[in-house]
Amino acid sequence: MKVRRPLGPRLCRAVLLLLASYLTSQAGEQTPPAESLEALPVSAEARQQLYQEVDRDVAALERQGSLLKRVVRLVTPTVVHIEAERSSREDIRFSRRSVEEAGSGVVIEHTGGFYILTNRHVINDSLLAQIKIKLADGRVLHPKQVWTDRGTDVAIMEVTAPDLVPARLGDSDKLEIGDFVLAVGSPFGLSHSVTYGIISAKGRRDLKLGDGSVKYQNFLQTDAAINPGNSGGPLLNLRGEVIGINTAIASSSGGSEGIGFSIPINMVMKIATQLIERGNVARAYLGVQLDSRFDAARASALGLPRRAGALVSNVTPNSPAAASDLREGDVILKVNEVTVEDDAHLVNLVSLSGVGESINLVLYRAGKTLAVKVKVAKREDFEPE
């Protein structure tokens, strides 16, 4: 196994650019031009002077660059390493064998209790005694209770121990492309590894993950290095707040190629809160079928200036949509003031609404926009999970 150097090439370039910028700003009065440096006599006194100048400039650079170090010190006690064993059967011999999944997690506090957020695929099919949670101080815990959600790959475990340090949660809705982020986890079993990057994209959906059971997707994309073992660990902003749970990578080699995916923390907590409070996730249901062939040409034919929203191809009888008079041919443009990007986005927006909640839709129908209020129902009352 190749161990990467702690300082990745991207961060090296960033530090060099910052150093160059600082030195340039000081050049007018303190740093002689390159010609002067080359012309200086290489005497002991001159070398000592140069060392002093370098020490002064690096000290100023380190004061500006200490932010990352402070953030890492803040978040390290909140991140855990997870090892989960589970039994499987070989197809031919039918003999029992042990399969171990390694991943990461982050400690949170909710209504006075402590929990570990992670991914379902990290602990799936493991008994409580088979799940080992290693804290930053070396202690090993077993969860008291575990809940998982297949549709989002979110899992949460209840734990009890003295002096647990919970992470601070951020607001993933406020993230913008280009924001700096840190990923902390246990790639290849190397616990509490830290990588650095930016938010590369938002709203990634329709990813082919595992067995295809992760139906509700709204991933953040990051170029912070994420590798096997990072699953379940936190993605953090520069305030040390958790803004995502690292879940998957896009890779032809199995390692990091600069394309990693994280579940936004706002979405995670909507799922986790339901799991803690009721033991399962109740998803909201609207009752429309959508036309996957809806494209720019069809949008133009309907009178829309561009392809936007989701085109209704059918309305389920006796559904919330039918009760609110949604019709075939309607284009759903907004849900609660959020612009609908495509079919998958609409499914996510509705599914993450509260069951029984009234949501506000903006529709495009026959050349006009209109506002409609719909009281969504429970999905399992209309179709199986």
C-alpha positions, 0 to 999 in steps of 0.5 A: 500500500502506498502512503501519501505524503501528508501535504497533497499537491493541491495544498502545496500549490496553495501554500506556495501561492500564498507565500509568493503573494505575501513575499510580493507584498513585502518586496517593496521595503523588506525583500531585495529583488532576485538580482540583489539576492544573487549578488549578495556575498555568501558570508556568515553575516549575510546568511544569518540575515537571510535566515532571519528574514526567512524566519520572519516571513514564514512566521507571518505565513504560518499565522495566516495558515494556522486556521486549518490546524485549529480546525483539525484540533477541533474536529479530531475528537469527534471523528471515530473509526468503525470496524464491522464484522458480518457473516456471509455465505459462500455460494458453493460451499455454504460455509460461514465466513467473516467479512469485515467492513471498515469506515468512519463516523462522527459523534453528534448530540441529539436531545441530550443523547449521543449518537454516531452518524455513518453510512448504512453500507459500513455497518449493514448486516452486523450485530451490535457486538460485531460493531467496534467504534474506536474513539480518538482517545483509543477507547472502543465502544459497541453501540446500544442501538442501530438504525439504518435507511436503505434509500439514503445509505444513512445510519445512526448508532446510539452510544453511551460513554463519559466525555464524548465530544459531539461535532458542531453541525453546519447548514449544507443549504448555504454551501456554494461551489468553490467553498473550501472543505476538509474530509476526515476519516480512515482511508485504508484503515489510517484513522483520522486522516485529513484531506483538503479541497473544495465543493466541486458541484452540488445536487449530484443525482442518478449515481450508480452506487452499490446494489442500486438501493440508494434511490434518494440522492442529492450529493455534494461533490468534492475534490478533497481526497476520499478513499475506501475507509472514508465512508461515514466520516464527516465533510467539514467547512472551515468553521469546523462544522459538519456539512456532509457525510462522505459516502462514495467515490467515482474512480477507475482505480478504486482510489481517489481521483478527485471526485468524491460524494457526500450526503448534505448534513441537512438531508442526513439529519432529516433522516437521522432524526426520524430514525431516532424518534420513530425507528424508521423513515416515513417518506412523503408521497405526491402521486404523479408519474413523470415523463423522463423524455422531457427535454428542451425541444418538448419544453419549447413546444409547451411554450417554456423558454428552456427545459425546467422542472418536471413534466407530469405524465400521469396522476395517481387516482385518489392521491394528494396530487389528484385531490389538488387537481394536478393534471397530465401535462403540468410542469412542476417548476418549484416546491416550497420556493425551491426551483425543481431541476429535474425528475430526481430533484422533485422526488427528493424534495417531496420525499424529504417533506414531512408526511401530512405537510402542506407543500407549495407548488408552482406549476406551468399549465397551458402557457400560464403559471399557477400556485397550488398547495398539496397536502402530501401523504405517506408513501407506503400507503400508496406503494411499497418501499 
